[in-house]
């Protein structure tokens, strides 16, 4: 195999005499998206709505999420090929329009930004608009309220923010015009007259008149900062009434069913309730950890749903306060570790947050702020201790129940713990640290991380050939020996397999790869399948082993960025994947051919089992 022009030798195990005759098949196991953690609040507007079914609809990455709070269940619309950036709900509160960014395919060819109109009850696509009409992506969307929602207004993300009006059922464009060079953050039809449209954004508000194929505008003239109710003259709309509302920008407005208004502050984090005459009725301030108000929606019984700039969705009211129902990371994600006995996993990334997620309850158990960017993590076999590697070259160990940390060490890139617990190994940069009852020892291996273990054997992996090394039983921290002759290790079995290079996973690499296309790999505990995270926003499921070149795989979309990590849960019932820059976490259910989770078939050595049963630790 050649990576970056360098030959990488994959030694064939002695039990495979005829490599040329090997065939790879699709595995009977498949993935089904069960839960999406996260919400795109950092840069969105009007991206949280309540459907007629009572479900919340919002988006993150390429997925549009429909959340049933009473049943604690999600459904997902997954037909977009790049990140969703706009959302509108039809007046019937069943049909939904969502717009996506342009993006590129795996060959670098540009993909068209499109608008999908789909049925939220069946998740079926009804219409697709805009092939060749939009640039970069789709920002703001709005259905007309009059005329039974016949028309859809779209503002794209080009420099001139082209605004177009569509008869969406027929798929025909009615009118189009350059709107402004400034950012357009919202668009709405007049509820009583579909020929009148309002757009607002950075330093502007425009009132448009639509007639036939033409659109003309009048500008709204601002006074001092605050809320205002407009009055129009022949040329402009002037503010007729205003009041000081927030410190800094007003990010969100919501007209309630009783005619009162809610406003959300982008700096002061305040949510303020106003009468129709703009008299202050009530206010509340969101906790700092959730960020500022991004969007507001009114649910059943006057309940409020608030999307925030730190990618959270809150539920409650101004009097009783708010609780989070959706939470997520706010920056690029890389670190992922699954618990050895529970459906629980850790994540960390560039936002310096270390989060423990309960995969059974689909909720955030706890989070804490790291001293710097977190790049990797792993659990101790007991599940009570976890190690986290930082981009500063340091790594720390903490108690997962109390979140109390300790044992900070220098040197951290990839982390993985020994399954037997007899002295625990952590790969840290170019050094493998092994600690046990007699102290700590570092072994320089010259590679980028520790990948797999079996008893006293560990394998480090990087773009260079992976090297196993041995720690003699009974003297875990006393000495380590690097074995450079990889041919002698060709028959070795590994307790876990997360190394992206090797004979058993040779077939996961695409043709012509430069060595950076695969970001993470994980073999299931049953050793039946291997999951792969790639640079093209996809999660793959291969048969294991998959040694023939370009082996077939089941491929799954939904992430809107390079997928940075994948890990199976302890019982192979689920797979967790991270979406890198889209900050999303996907939890997939693993289905066998008959729909059940495949049974575990691997048996570990008696040494590792007896040690864990005895309750030992590092």
ZAKOL-36213 format. One line per 4 residues: for each residue z, y, x of C-alpha. Coordinates in Angstrom, 2 decimals, always signed. Example, Ala and Ser with C-alpha at 12.3 -4.5 7.8 and 13.67 -1.06 7.14 Angstrom:
ZAKOL-36213
+7.80 -4.50 +12.30 | +7.14 -1.06 +13.67
//
This chain:
ZAKOL-36213
+0.00 +0.00 +0.00 | -0.88 +3.48 +1.28 | +1.29 +6.50 +0.47 | +0.41 +9.90 +1.92
-2.01 +8.12 +4.24 | +0.68 +5.84 +5.66 | +0.61 +2.07 +5.23 | +3.63 +0.51 +3.48
+3.92 -3.26 +3.88 | +5.25 -5.26 +0.93 | +6.34 -8.67 +2.23 | +5.55 -11.47 -0.21
+8.51 -13.76 -0.98 | +8.15 -17.31 +0.30 | +8.20 -18.65 -3.28 | +4.92 -16.86 -4.09
+2.27 -18.79 -2.12 | -0.78 -17.47 -4.02 | -0.35 -13.73 -4.56 | -4.01 -13.28 -5.49
-3.48 -15.45 -8.57 | -0.57 -13.44 -9.99 | -1.15 -11.77 -13.34 | +0.86 -9.04 -15.01
+1.26 -8.88 -18.77 | +2.78 -6.43 -21.18 | +6.43 -7.20 -21.85 | +7.45 -8.25 -25.38
+10.21 -5.63 -25.23 | +9.45 -2.15 -26.54 | +11.22 +1.20 -26.80 | +12.04 +3.17 -29.93
+13.37 +6.71 -29.68 | +16.83 +6.75 -31.24 | +18.35 +10.10 -30.28 | +17.37 +13.33 -28.55
+20.15 +15.37 -26.92 | +19.41 +19.07 -26.58 | +17.84 +22.06 -28.31 | +15.45 +24.71 -27.00
+17.46 +27.86 -27.55 | +17.12 +29.50 -24.16 | +13.78 +31.17 -25.01 | +12.99 +30.39 -28.63
+13.10 +32.32 -31.91 | +13.16 +31.13 -35.54 | +13.34 +27.54 -34.29 | +16.07 +26.17 -36.56
+15.52 +25.58 -40.29 | +16.99 +23.57 -43.17 | +14.56 +21.34 -45.07 | +14.66 +20.47 -48.76
+16.06 +17.06 -47.79 | +19.07 +18.78 -46.21 | +17.94 +17.80 -42.73 | +17.91 +20.34 -39.91
+14.59 +20.72 -38.11 | +14.35 +22.06 -34.54 | +12.56 +21.16 -31.33 | +13.13 +20.35 -27.69
+10.47 +19.28 -25.16 | +7.52 +17.71 -27.09 | +9.78 +16.33 -29.81 | +10.52 +17.90 -33.18
+13.91 +16.63 -34.35 | +14.96 +16.12 -37.97 | +18.75 +15.76 -38.02 | +20.60 +14.37 -41.03
+24.17 +15.56 -40.48 | +25.75 +13.51 -43.28 | +24.28 +10.22 -42.05 | +24.38 +11.28 -38.38
+20.79 +10.12 -38.00 | +17.72 +11.60 -36.34 | +14.03 +11.23 -37.04 | +11.35 +12.54 -34.71
+7.85 +13.95 -34.93 | +6.24 +12.94 -31.64 | +2.53 +13.72 -31.90 | +2.58 +16.81 -29.68
+1.28 +16.37 -26.12 | +3.11 +19.31 -24.55 | +6.23 +21.40 -25.17 | +6.64 +22.76 -28.69
+7.09 +26.54 -28.78 | +6.81 +27.55 -32.43 | +8.07 +26.28 -35.79 | +7.62 +27.32 -39.43
+8.60 +25.65 -42.70 | +6.38 +25.80 -45.80 | +7.88 +27.36 -48.97 | +8.09 +23.84 -50.46
+10.56 +23.03 -47.62 | +8.73 +19.74 -46.99 | +5.70 +20.63 -44.93 | +6.20 +21.94 -41.39
+3.96 +23.71 -38.87 | +4.65 +23.35 -35.15 | +2.69 +24.77 -32.21 | +2.56 +23.53 -28.64
+1.77 +24.81 -25.15 | -1.53 +24.07 -23.40 | -0.48 +21.83 -20.51 | -2.65 +19.51 -18.42
-3.33 +15.80 -18.45 | -2.60 +13.37 -15.61 | -5.93 +14.24 -13.97 | -5.17 +17.97 -13.98
-7.57 +18.78 -16.83 | -6.34 +21.47 -19.26 | -5.23 +20.41 -22.72 | -5.76 +22.63 -25.76
-2.77 +24.32 -27.39 | -2.72 +23.28 -31.04 | -0.86 +23.74 -34.31 | +0.14 +20.65 -36.27
+0.93 +20.80 -40.00 | +2.81 +17.68 -41.03 | +4.86 +16.16 -43.84 | +8.56 +16.01 -42.98
+9.25 +13.15 -45.42 | +6.61 +10.78 -44.03 | +6.06 +12.37 -40.57 | +2.30 +12.13 -41.20
-0.05 +14.72 -39.71 | -1.79 +16.69 -42.48 | -3.88 +19.16 -40.47 | -4.53 +20.20 -36.90
-5.57 +23.78 -36.14 | -6.81 +25.82 -33.23 | -8.88 +23.66 -30.93 | -10.49 +26.24 -28.65
-8.82 +29.16 -30.45 | -5.47 +29.59 -28.66 | -4.63 +30.36 -25.03 | -1.64 +29.06 -23.03
+0.31 +28.09 -26.10 | +1.46 +28.89 -29.61 | +4.42 +31.22 -29.99 | +5.19 +32.53 -33.49
+4.19 +30.91 -36.79 | +4.68 +31.80 -40.47 | +3.51 +30.41 -43.81 | +2.68 +32.81 -46.61
+5.29 +32.75 -49.37 | +3.05 +34.04 -52.14 | -0.03 +31.96 -53.12 | +2.00 +28.74 -52.74
+1.98 +28.88 -48.95 | -1.80 +28.63 -48.67 | -2.05 +30.65 -45.46 | -0.59 +30.34 -41.98
-0.31 +33.17 -39.47 | -0.33 +32.23 -35.77 | +0.37 +34.38 -32.71 | -0.55 +32.77 -29.38
+0.96 +33.32 -25.93 | -2.06 +34.94 -24.28 | -1.81 +38.38 -22.59 | -3.18 +40.04 -25.73
-1.17 +37.84 -28.13 | -4.06 +37.05 -30.44 | -2.99 +36.94 -34.09 | -4.95 +34.80 -36.53
-4.67 +33.93 -40.21 | -5.71 +30.45 -41.38 | -6.33 +28.65 -44.64 | -4.50 +25.72 -43.16
-5.41 +23.07 -45.76 | -9.11 +23.70 -45.17 | -8.68 +24.24 -41.45 | -10.58 +27.55 -41.51
-9.76 +30.78 -39.70 | -9.77 +33.78 -42.03 | -9.16 +36.66 -39.59 | -8.24 +37.30 -35.96
-7.21 +40.34 -33.88 | -5.57 +41.33 -30.59 | -2.02 +42.26 -31.51 | -0.27 +43.72 -28.42
+0.26 +43.22 -24.70 | +4.02 +43.01 -25.26 | +5.83 +39.80 -26.15 | +5.67 +38.92 -29.85
+8.88 +37.20 -30.92 | +8.43 +36.84 -34.68 | +5.84 +37.04 -37.47 | +6.42 +37.03 -41.24
+4.39 +37.44 -44.41 | +5.60 +39.86 -47.07 | +7.29 +37.55 -49.64 | +5.50 +39.30 -52.53
+2.09 +40.02 -51.00 | +0.24 +37.74 -48.57 | -2.05 +40.60 -47.53 | +0.86 +42.21 -45.69
+2.19 +40.74 -42.42 | +4.94 +41.98 -40.08 | +5.21 +41.21 -36.36 | +8.04 +42.19 -34.06
+8.85 +41.83 -30.39 | +9.58 +43.67 -27.23 | +9.79 +47.42 -28.05 | +7.63 +47.20 -31.16
+7.31 +46.32 -34.82 | +3.89 +46.36 -36.55 | +3.00 +46.26 -40.24 | -0.39 +44.61 -40.77
-2.77 +44.74 -43.72 | -5.08 +41.76 -44.08 | -8.32 +42.20 -46.04 | -11.13 +39.67 -45.81
-11.88 +39.08 -42.11 | -10.14 +42.26 -40.91 | -6.57 +43.09 -39.90 | -5.30 +46.65 -39.47
-1.86 +47.79 -38.38 | +0.66 +50.59 -38.69 | +3.48 +51.04 -36.22 | +7.15 +51.12 -37.04
+8.97 +54.08 -35.43 | +12.48 +53.33 -34.15 | +15.43 +55.68 -34.06 | +18.60 +54.79 -32.15
+19.40 +51.12 -31.58 | +20.83 +49.33 -34.57 | +19.89 +47.73 -37.87 | +17.52 +49.67 -40.08
+15.70 +49.54 -43.41 | +12.17 +50.92 -43.20 | +10.33 +53.47 -45.34 | +6.60 +53.99 -44.95
+4.34 +57.03 -44.88 | +0.51 +56.95 -44.74 | +0.41 +56.30 -40.97 | +3.71 +54.80 -39.89
+6.86 +53.14 -41.11 | +9.96 +55.25 -40.46 | +13.56 +54.01 -40.44 | +15.20 +55.28 -43.60
+18.69 +53.86 -43.03 | +20.37 +52.42 -39.95 | +23.72 +51.53 -38.49 | +25.07 +50.62 -35.08
+25.38 +46.84 -35.06 | +25.64 +45.25 -31.61 | +26.11 +45.95 -27.93 | +22.66 +45.22 -26.54
+19.77 +43.55 -28.31 | +19.81 +42.05 -31.81 | +18.33 +38.56 -31.31 | +18.40 +37.21 -34.88
+18.36 +38.33 -38.52 | +18.90 +36.14 -41.57 | +18.49 +37.26 -45.19 | +20.98 +35.23 -47.22
+20.36 +33.96 -50.73 | +22.74 +36.57 -52.18 | +20.77 +39.44 -50.61 | +23.19 +40.13 -47.78
+22.11 +40.06 -44.14 | +23.37 +38.32 -41.01 | +22.67 +39.67 -37.53 | +23.20 +37.95 -34.18
+23.80 +39.73 -30.88 | +22.09 +38.73 -27.66 | +24.71 +40.29 -25.40 | +27.96 +40.57 -27.34
+27.64 +37.06 -28.91 | +28.73 +38.54 -32.25 | +27.62 +37.29 -35.64 | +27.90 +40.08 -38.23
+27.62 +39.91 -42.03 | +26.21 +43.01 -43.79 | +25.85 +44.02 -47.41 | +22.34 +44.90 -48.71
+23.31 +48.54 -48.08 | +24.27 +47.67 -44.44 | +28.03 +47.94 -44.97 | +30.02 +45.72 -42.60
+31.53 +42.77 -44.47 | +32.70 +40.34 -41.78 | +32.11 +39.39 -38.17 | +32.85 +36.67 -35.63
+32.30 +36.15 -31.92 | +30.89 +32.91 -30.52 | +32.72 +31.25 -27.60 | +31.22 +32.18 -24.23
+30.37 +28.56 -23.33 | +27.77 +28.45 -26.13 | +25.98 +31.65 -25.15 | +24.54 +34.32 -27.42
+23.05 +33.99 -30.91 | +19.42 +32.92 -30.83 | +18.65 +32.11 -34.47 | +20.51 +31.81 -37.79
+19.84 +29.58 -40.80 | +21.70 +29.23 -44.10 | +22.52 +25.73 -45.31 | +23.93 +24.31 -48.52
+26.87 +26.14 -50.05 | +26.44 +29.14 -47.78 | +27.15 +27.11 -44.64 | +25.69 +28.70 -41.50
+23.72 +27.02 -38.71 | +23.45 +29.01 -35.48 | +21.21 +28.21 -32.53 | +22.40 +29.68 -29.23
+20.93 +30.70 -25.89 | +22.82 +27.91 -24.11 | +20.93 +25.25 -26.06 | +23.59 +24.50 -28.67
+23.50 +24.39 -32.46 | +26.73 +25.42 -34.21 | +27.85 +24.73 -37.76 | +30.44 +26.60 -39.84
+31.16 +30.07 -41.16 | +32.50 +33.44 -40.13 | +35.92 +32.79 -41.67 | +36.58 +29.23 -40.50
+34.69 +29.43 -37.21 | +32.01 +27.18 -35.75 | +31.82 +23.71 -34.20 | +28.93 +22.36 -32.08
+26.72 +19.72 -33.67 | +23.99 +19.76 -30.98 | +24.58 +20.41 -27.28 | +22.46 +20.08 -24.18
+21.91 +21.13 -20.59 | +20.41 +24.54 -19.83 | +18.49 +23.87 -16.61 | +16.59 +21.16 -14.77
+18.09 +17.65 -14.92 | +18.17 +14.98 -12.20 | +21.43 +13.03 -12.10 | +22.00 +10.07 -14.46
+24.44 +7.15 -14.46 | +25.31 +4.59 -17.16 | +28.78 +3.13 -17.65 | +29.28 -0.50 -16.52
+30.81 -1.67 -19.82 | +30.31 +0.99 -22.51 | +27.39 +2.83 -24.10 | +28.35 +5.96 -22.17
+26.42 +7.88 -19.51 | +26.75 +10.83 -17.13 | +24.18 +13.57 -16.52 | +24.07 +16.51 -14.12
+21.55 +19.10 -12.98 | +20.76 +22.62 -11.87 | +23.01 +24.23 -14.49 | +25.99 +22.80 -12.52
+27.23 +20.98 -15.62 | +28.47 +17.41 -15.36 | +28.36 +15.88 -18.86 | +29.67 +12.60 -20.22
+27.77 +11.47 -23.32 | +28.87 +8.91 -25.91 | +25.69 +6.99 -26.68 | +27.23 +5.19 -29.65
+28.46 +8.37 -31.37 | +25.51 +10.42 -30.06 | +27.80 +13.20 -28.94 | +29.10 +15.02 -25.88
+32.45 +13.56 -24.84 | +33.22 +16.23 -22.20 | +31.61 +18.51 -19.67 | +32.84 +20.32 -16.59
+31.43 +22.88 -14.19 | +30.56 +21.64 -10.69 | +30.77 +23.81 -7.59 | +27.00 +23.57 -7.19
+23.85 +21.84 -8.47 | +24.38 +18.17 -9.31 | +21.55 +15.86 -8.22 | +22.89 +12.33 -8.67
+25.82 +10.30 -9.98 | +27.13 +6.77 -10.35 | +30.08 +4.91 -11.88 | +32.53 +2.66 -10.08
+32.46 -0.90 -11.55 | +35.77 -0.20 -13.29 | +34.16 +2.68 -15.18 | +37.22 +4.85 -14.52
+35.80 +6.59 -11.47 | +32.46 +8.32 -10.89 | +30.83 +9.89 -7.84 | +28.61 +12.97 -8.04
+26.25 +14.25 -5.33 | +25.51 +17.96 -4.92 | +22.54 +19.73 -3.38 | +24.84 +21.32 -0.79
+25.16 +17.95 +0.92 | +28.63 +17.36 -0.54 | +29.72 +14.71 -3.01 | +32.91 +14.24 -4.97
+34.75 +11.50 -6.82 | +36.51 +12.09 -10.14 | +38.47 +10.25 -12.79 | +36.24 +9.95 -15.87
+39.21 +9.96 -18.26 | +41.09 +12.97 -16.91 | +38.09 +14.72 -15.24 | +40.31 +15.25 -12.18
+38.26 +15.23 -8.97 | +39.00 +14.48 -5.36 | +37.66 +12.93 -2.16 | +35.04 +15.59 -1.39
+32.69 +14.49 +1.40 | +29.75 +16.10 +3.13 | +26.30 +14.54 +2.77 | +24.95 +13.80 -0.71
+21.47 +13.04 -2.05 | +21.40 +9.68 -3.82 | +24.47 +7.87 -5.10 | +25.04 +4.29 -6.15
+28.14 +2.12 -6.17 | +28.68 -1.50 -5.19 | +28.91 -3.89 -8.16 | +31.59 -6.05 -6.60
+34.12 -3.30 -5.86 | +35.13 -4.99 -2.57 | +34.87 -1.77 -0.69 | +32.50 +0.65 -2.31
+29.27 +2.06 -0.95 | +27.83 +5.45 -1.68 | +24.50 +6.59 -0.31 | +24.74 +10.20 +0.80
+21.72 +11.80 +2.41 | +20.86 +9.94 +5.57 | +24.31 +8.34 +5.75 | +25.76 +5.46 +3.74
+29.50 +5.91 +3.28 | +31.56 +2.78 +2.78 | +35.23 +3.06 +1.93 | +37.87 +0.40 +1.47
+41.52 -0.37 +2.17 | +41.11 +0.27 +5.93 | +39.38 +3.65 +5.85 | +35.96 +5.23 +5.50
+32.89 +4.64 +7.64 | +29.49 +6.31 +7.62 | +26.29 +4.50 +8.64 | +23.15 +6.51 +9.40
+20.13 +4.77 +7.88 | +17.41 +7.41 +8.18 | +16.30 +7.19 +4.57 | +16.75 +9.18 +1.39
+19.25 +7.11 -0.50 | +20.91 +3.84 -1.40 | +19.06 +1.81 -3.97 | +20.32 -1.72 -4.57
+23.21 -4.02 -3.78 | +24.07 -7.67 -3.69 | +27.50 -8.74 -2.51 | +27.68 -7.55 +1.09
+24.03 -6.44 +1.07 | +22.77 -2.96 +0.25 | +19.23 -1.60 +0.38 | +18.29 +1.99 +1.16
+15.00 +3.31 -0.13 | +12.64 +6.21 +0.60 | +8.94 +6.84 +1.14 | +9.38 +5.02 +4.42
+9.95 +1.26 +4.07 | +13.36 +0.41 +2.57 | +15.89 -1.10 +4.97 | +18.68 -3.51 +3.97
+21.93 -3.52 +5.90 | +24.91 -5.83 +5.84 | +28.65 -5.24 +5.61 | +30.52 -8.40 +6.60
+32.86 -9.72 +3.86 | +36.48 -9.00 +4.67 | +35.65 -6.00 +6.87 | +33.82 -3.71 +4.47
+34.80 -0.44 +6.12 | +35.03 -1.85 +9.63 | +31.40 -2.30 +10.56 | +27.90 -2.08 +9.10
+24.74 -3.49 +10.60 | +21.30 -2.13 +9.82 | +18.66 -4.86 +9.53 | +15.29 -3.43 +10.49
+13.33 -6.68 +10.14 | +12.43 -6.46 +6.47 | +10.39 -9.67 +6.62 | +13.64 -11.65 +6.92
+14.90 -10.06 +3.69 | +11.82 -10.84 +1.62 | +13.67 -13.58 -0.36 | +16.87 -11.65 -0.92
+17.99 -11.14 -4.52 | +19.50 -7.79 -5.47 | +22.23 -7.28 -8.05 | +20.47 -4.08 -9.19
+16.96 -2.82 -8.51 | +16.31 +0.92 -8.51 | +14.15 +1.14 -5.37 | +10.69 +2.50 -6.24
+9.08 +0.55 -3.37 | +9.01 -3.21 -3.05 | +6.92 -6.29 -3.70 | +8.50 -6.92 -7.11
+7.55 -3.43 -8.37 | +4.31 -2.91 -6.47 | +2.32 -2.83 -9.73 | +4.11 +0.18 -11.23
+2.28 +2.58 -8.88 | -0.89 +4.20 -10.30 | -4.14 +4.00 -8.37 | -4.52 +6.79 -5.80
-0.86 +7.82 -5.92 | +0.40 +10.22 -3.24 | +3.88 +8.71 -3.30 | +5.45 +11.36 -5.54
+4.18 +10.23 -8.96 | +7.16 +7.98 -9.69 | +10.53 +9.72 -9.78 | +12.80 +6.87 -10.83
+12.78 +3.15 -11.51 | +15.35 +0.80 -13.02 | +15.30 -2.94 -13.64 | +17.11 -4.20 -16.73
+20.25 -6.28 -16.22 | +18.46 -9.24 -17.82 | +15.73 -8.88 -15.15 | +13.07 -9.05 -17.88
+11.67 -5.51 -17.70 | +11.59 -2.47 -15.45 | +11.54 +1.14 -16.68 | +9.72 +3.88 -14.76
+9.89 +7.69 -14.96 | +6.73 +9.47 -13.83 | +5.44 +12.97 -13.10 | +3.19 +12.98 -16.20
+5.95 +13.31 -18.85 | +5.92 +9.58 -19.59 | +8.39 +6.70 -19.64 | +6.90 +3.28 -18.90
+8.17 -0.21 -19.63 | +6.75 -2.94 -17.36 | +7.29 -6.65 -17.19 | +9.54 -7.68 -14.29
+8.45 -8.64 -11.73 | +5.23 -6.61 -11.79 | +3.66 -7.27 -8.41 | -0.10 -7.18 -9.15
-1.65 -3.74 -8.61 | -1.84 -1.39 -11.61 | +0.17 -3.62 -13.91 | -0.04 -2.81 -17.66
+2.86 -1.06 -19.35 | +4.07 +0.28 -22.66 | +3.93 +4.08 -22.30 | +6.06 +6.55 -24.24
+5.77 +10.33 -24.58 | +8.11 +13.00 -25.88 | +9.28 +14.65 -22.69 | +7.57 +17.94 -21.88
+8.20 +17.87 -18.14 | +8.26 +15.40 -15.26 | +10.67 +12.61 -16.20 | +13.26 +12.61 -13.44
+15.46 +9.58 -14.12 | +15.80 +6.41 -16.19 | +18.72 +3.96 -16.56 | +19.51 +1.01 -18.82
+22.89 +0.83 -20.50 | +25.28 -1.99 -19.57 | +23.96 -4.44 -22.20 | +20.26 -3.46 -21.97
+20.50 -2.26 -25.56 | +19.34 +1.24 -24.66 | +17.40 +3.14 -22.03 | +18.26 +6.76 -21.17
+15.65 +9.13 -19.71 | +15.89 +12.71 -18.42 | +13.20 +15.34 -18.93 | +13.60 +17.49 -15.82
+12.71 +21.09 -16.59 | +12.59 +20.58 -20.36 | +16.38 +19.86 -20.13 | +16.11 +17.04 -22.69
+17.89 +13.68 -22.71 | +16.24 +10.85 -24.66 | +18.10 +7.72 -25.73 | +15.72 +4.85 -26.48
+16.62 +1.64 -28.28 | +15.26 -1.46 -26.50 | +13.60 -3.86 -28.93 | +12.49 -7.39 -28.12
+9.52 -9.01 -29.79 | +11.76 -9.94 -32.73 | +13.56 -6.59 -32.81 | +16.77 -7.72 -31.12
+18.07 -6.71 -27.73 | +17.19 -9.34 -25.07 | +20.21 -11.30 -23.84 | +21.56 -10.90 -20.34
+20.54 -13.76 -18.10 | +21.90 -12.73 -14.72 | +25.09 -14.25 -13.30 | +26.88 -12.55 -10.43
+28.85 -14.24 -7.68 | +32.37 -15.48 -8.42 | +33.71 -13.01 -5.87 | +32.48 -9.98 -7.81
+33.61 -11.40 -11.16 | +37.10 -12.36 -10.01 | +37.63 -8.97 -8.36 | +36.71 -7.03 -11.49
+38.85 -9.30 -13.66 | +41.78 -8.61 -11.34 | +41.40 -4.89 -12.05 | +40.86 -3.82 -8.47
+39.57 -0.38 -7.43 | +38.39 +1.55 -4.39
//
